[in-house]
Amino acid sequence: MNIKSIRRELFRYLDLTCHLWNAYFSDLFDGLDKCEPLDTFELIDNNLFVSLVCRPLSIQLPEDYFFGQRKVVKEIVVAPISDGEIVVRFRELNSGLGQIWNKSEVVIGRGMSCFFMEFFQWHRYNYRNFPFVRCMIVEWPERQDFVGREVLLKTEDIDFFRTGIDEGENLKD
C-alpha cells in the first residue's frame, strides 16, 4: 500500500468553495434564523467536495458524513509539512456537543499523523478562508497521550495524503 499527496485536490476544492461563498453567497446571508442561502450553499458545497475530492480519489465517505458532526475520513491523512514546530489547538476532552478548543500550543510535529475531518474556521458565515483543518490524531510518537484527540492544525503547516492505494491503482495527477 502506498500514500500519495493530494494537496492539489483538497486546495482546489477549498479555493472554489471559499470563492463561491465570498463572491456569491455571503452578501445574501441574513442570519441563522433563515434557511436560505445556507441550505442551498451547503448542498452545493457538499457536492463540490464529492466531485473534486472524493470521486477523483476514489474515496467513499461515511454515509452520515454531511449530517451533524463531521466524521473522520480515514483515506485522507493529514501530516505536518516539516518535523519542526507547528501550532496546534486541542479539543477539550468531554466538551459535549460544543466545540471547546484549548489555547494554541507550539509543539514539535515530528511523527504526527491525523485523519481528516473538515476544513475549519470559527465564523463560517463571514469571509471564508478556512485557516485550520480539523482532524483526529492517529499517530504521534512524541505525544502518545494525545492519540485519539481532535485537533486544529494550521492549513499552511500541513500536507494531505491519500491512503489505501494499491500498487497498480492510478489516481489522477
C-alpha positions as semicolon CSV with decimal commas, in nm:
position;residue;x (nm);y (nm);z (nm)
1;M;0,000;0,000;0,000
2;N;0,126;0,349;-0,090
3;I;0,033;0,701;0,001
4;K;0,002;0,989;-0,244
5;S;-0,002;1,363;-0,181
6;I;-0,349;1,500;-0,256
7;R;-0,281;1,860;-0,157
8;R;-0,380;1,981;-0,503
9;E;-0,725;1,819;-0,489
10;L;-0,800;1,947;-0,138
11;F;-0,686;2,302;-0,216
12;R;-0,877;2,315;-0,545
13;Y;-1,191;2,232;-0,350
14;L;-1,104;2,481;-0,075
15;D;-1,034;2,760;-0,323
16;L;-1,361;2,705;-0,507
17;T;-1,585;2,674;-0,202
18;C;-1,435;2,986;-0,041
19;H;-1,466;3,186;-0,363
20;L;-1,823;3,072;-0,419
21;W;-1,928;3,175;-0,067
22;N;-1,729;3,501;-0,058
23;A;-1,832;3,621;-0,405
24;Y;-2,190;3,499;-0,437
25;F;-2,346;3,386;-0,109
26;S;-2,205;3,590;0,181
27;D;-2,400;3,904;0,081
28;L;-2,722;3,701;0,079
29;F;-2,671;3,571;0,433
30;D;-2,909;3,747;0,672
31;G;-2,891;3,541;0,991
32;L;-2,904;3,185;1,117
33;D;-3,281;3,203;1,162
34;K;-3,329;3,185;0,785
35;C;-3,269;2,866;0,588
36;E;-3,157;3,039;0,270
37;P;-2,899;3,084;0,134
38;L;-2,741;2,840;0,383
39;D;-2,930;2,530;0,268
40;T;-2,852;2,593;-0,097
41;F;-2,487;2,668;-0,033
42;E;-2,444;2,362;0,189
43;L;-2,586;2,138;-0,084
44;I;-2,352;2,291;-0,345
45;D;-2,055;2,269;-0,107
46;N;-2,118;1,902;-0,028
47;N;-2,141;1,821;-0,398
48;L;-1,818;2,011;-0,468
49;F;-1,634;1,806;-0,205
50;V;-1,761;1,482;-0,355
51;S;-1,691;1,591;-0,714
52;L;-1,348;1,749;-0,666
53;V;-1,205;1,532;-0,388
54;C;-1,389;1,206;-0,329
55;R;-1,473;1,092;-0,680
56;P;-1,130;1,159;-0,841
57;L;-0,954;0,996;-0,543
58;S;-1,194;0,701;-0,507
59;I;-1,287;0,797;-0,151
60;Q;-1,609;0,663;-0,004
61;L;-1,734;0,896;0,270
62;P;-1,926;0,761;0,570
63;E;-2,299;0,773;0,488
64;D;-2,368;1,034;0,755
65;Y;-2,060;1,250;0,682
66;F;-2,263;1,555;0,578
67;F;-2,517;1,529;0,862
68;G;-2,431;1,665;1,205
69;Q;-2,075;1,643;1,330
70;R;-1,817;1,556;1,068
71;K;-1,667;1,209;1,095
72;V;-1,308;1,115;1,025
73;V;-1,216;1,033;0,667
74;K;-0,960;0,757;0,708
75;E;-0,850;0,773;0,345
76;I;-0,721;1,130;0,392
77;V;-0,420;1,156;0,621
78;V;-0,303;1,495;0,744
79;A;0,060;1,541;0,845
80;P;0,284;1,839;0,922
81;I;0,496;1,957;0,631
82;S;0,808;1,968;0,849
83;D;0,937;1,791;1,159
84;G;0,979;2,126;1,332
85;E;0,743;2,339;1,536
86;I;0,376;2,372;1,447
87;V;0,082;2,542;1,615
88;V;-0,188;2,307;1,745
89;R;-0,522;2,362;1,918
90;F;-0,652;2,061;2,109
91;R;-1,024;1,998;2,152
92;E;-1,113;1,988;2,519
93;L;-1,199;1,640;2,639
94;N;-1,564;1,584;2,737
95;S;-1,670;1,911;2,579
96;G;-2,007;1,763;2,486
97;L;-2,179;1,894;2,177
98;G;-1,999;2,228;2,178
99;Q;-1,662;2,286;2,019
100;I;-1,440;2,395;2,306
101;W;-1,081;2,438;2,193
102;N;-0,791;2,494;2,429
103;K;-0,535;2,765;2,372
104;S;-0,286;2,720;2,092
105;E;0,034;2,534;2,173
106;V;0,356;2,528;1,978
107;V;0,467;2,165;1,955
108;I;0,712;1,952;1,763
109;G;0,506;1,782;1,492
110;R;0,758;1,508;1,413
111;G;0,577;1,179;1,354
112;M;0,225;1,323;1,390
113;S;-0,037;1,190;1,153
114;C;-0,410;1,253;1,165
115;F;-0,729;1,160;0,984
116;F;-0,902;1,450;0,806
117;M;-1,240;1,568;0,931
118;E;-1,303;1,908;0,770
119;F;-1,166;2,249;0,691
120;F;-1,245;2,474;0,985
121;Q;-1,296;2,835;1,087
122;W;-1,498;2,985;1,368
123;H;-1,709;3,236;1,177
124;R;-1,829;3,037;0,876
125;Y;-2,078;3,300;0,762
126;N;-1,828;3,584;0,726
127;Y;-1,543;3,594;0,477
128;R;-1,422;3,235;0,432
129;N;-1,060;3,126;0,416
130;F;-1,053;2,821;0,647
131;P;-0,720;2,876;0,824
132;F;-0,747;2,542;1,007
133;V;-0,804;2,175;0,937
134;R;-0,995;1,978;1,198
135;C;-0,859;1,627;1,231
136;M;-0,806;1,339;1,473
137;I;-0,457;1,232;1,579
138;V;-0,391;0,867;1,494
139;E;-0,016;0,856;1,549
140;W;0,228;1,079;1,736
141;P;0,526;0,906;1,898
142;E;0,629;1,228;2,077
143;R;0,288;1,265;2,247
144;Q;0,117;0,924;2,271
145;D;-0,132;1,062;2,526
146;F;-0,289;1,276;2,251
147;V;-0,366;0,990;2,010
148;G;-0,743;0,985;1,952
149;R;-0,786;1,357;2,029
150;E;-0,928;1,611;1,786
151;V;-0,701;1,899;1,691
152;L;-0,698;2,205;1,473
153;L;-0,385;2,244;1,262
154;K;-0,300;2,548;1,054
155;T;-0,381;2,473;0,692
156;E;-0,050;2,626;0,582
157;D;0,152;2,389;0,805
158;I;0,023;2,057;0,673
159;D;0,001;1,828;0,373
160;F;-0,269;1,580;0,276
161;F;-0,219;1,220;0,166
162;R;-0,446;0,952;0,023
163;T;-0,402;0,616;0,193
164;G;-0,503;0,273;0,076
165;I;-0,372;0,298;-0,279
166;D;-0,281;-0,035;-0,435
167;E;0,041;-0,052;-0,635
168;G;-0,144;-0,077;-0,967
169;E;-0,412;0,186;-0,894
170;N;-0,378;0,512;-1,085
171;L;-0,517;0,829;-0,936
172;K;-0,535;1,144;-1,145
173;D;-0,221;1,357;-1,113
